[in-house]
Amino acid sequence: MSNEQPNNPLHGVKLAEILEKLVEHYGFEELSERININCFKSNPTVKSSLKFLRRMPWAREKVENLYLKLIQKQKKA
């Protein structure tokens, strides 16, 4: 049985990579406007945000969805 997921753009992409890409593109200020969670508003760091996102599936899902929108937008450009 194969573990490949050719139709899943998140397969093999670590949460840290996703967050770093979003912070690089948007910055924490705009990221906090797009996703209203405190870890992006109050003294944000990648490390503290990752800790929060790993514990809160609902927040991680929002971050992953924003990442998917970003990569789709970049593919069209």
N, C-alpha and C positions, 0 to 999 in steps of 0.2 A: 504494500500500500504506500502511496506517495504522500508526502506532507506538503507538496507544492500547492499553492493557492494562486493560480495565474490571474484570477479576476478580483483579487483582494489587494488594492494598492497599499494597504497598511501592513501586509505580510512582510516580515523581516525588517520592518522599520521600528526602531526602539523609541519609546516615549521620550527619552532625552533628546533624540534627534528631531523629533516632531516639535518639541517645545523650543529647542534652539533655533530651528528654522522660522518658527512663528515670531519669536522675539527678535530675530535678525530682520525679518520683513516688517513687522508692525511696531516693535518696541513694546515695553510693558504698559505704557500709558494707553496706547490704542488697543492693545490686547485686552486691557481691563474694561474698555468701553464695548468691545465686541463680545466679551464673555465676562459677565458680571460676577466674578468670584474674588474674594478678599485676597487670596494669595498673589494676585496680580496688582493689587492696589496698595497694600500696606507693606512697605519695605520689601519689594519683590526681588527674589533671586531665582535663578534656575533651580538651584538645589532645594530651596524651601518649597517651590512650586511643584517640583517632582514628588517630593514627599507627600504633599497634599493630594496630588492627582493620583498617586498610586493607591491611596486609601479611599478615595471617593470616585467610584465608577461613573456616576452621573457627570462629574466635572471632567473626567478623562474623556468621556464620550463627546462632550462639547468641544474639547480641544482637538480631538481627532476629526470631528466634522469640519471644523474651521480649516484644519490642515488639508483635508480632502478638497475643500472649495479652493484653497490657495493653489494646490498643484494642478487642479483642473483649469483654473484661470491662466496659469503659467503655460500649460500645454497649448491653449488656444492662442496665446500671444505670439 
